[in-house]
Amino acid sequence: MTGPEELGAEGHHGPVGADSSVELVDGEPIGAAADSPVSPAPSSLPSLSSELRWLLSAICFGLAGVIAAHFRETAENIGGASGVDAGGIAAGIAALTICASVTLASIQWRRGPLGKQNPVASSLLTVAFRTLVMLGCLGLVAATKWPHRNSFLLSLLGCYFLFLILESGLSIRWYSSLTRVKQP
């Protein structure tokens, strides 16, 4: 039979009063006995497949919105007859593709070496990239006389906010699972 000095307070092997709530991740303590207030926990990071599922869901939602908006717009313009504006839908799909590509790039930067070394720089790079891509699209559309530019711009605006919300949620989820705060 073992004595209390060998089992500890919770019945684990170790001296009485030892902190048995310390978890080790990659050999570093996490919990009440951690030296730093924030410790990485790579085993709890959200999986890439879950992020891609959220991205695919947003793409499907955006595609449904683009198609629904163009059915409604065409029905109003024709005077009640339902029809499809193929050029407008193509312009909307182009805007959806641009916004989805920017979000996919941000997922890649967040999961790559830059995101692991410096998550703040990864977030700033994503914001700068998104802003430059959107300004480039606006400049290109403003410089041309494209007949479906209104469809493109409205779809770009709608998809921009849809993917901005998705990207922010994924970033918050990723960063909060990356760090664990020491409990007092």
Helices and strands as residue ranges (DSSP letters): H 4-7, E 23-25, E 28-30, E 38-40, G 42-44, H 48-78, H 86-111, H 113-117, H 119-143, H 149-178, E 179-181
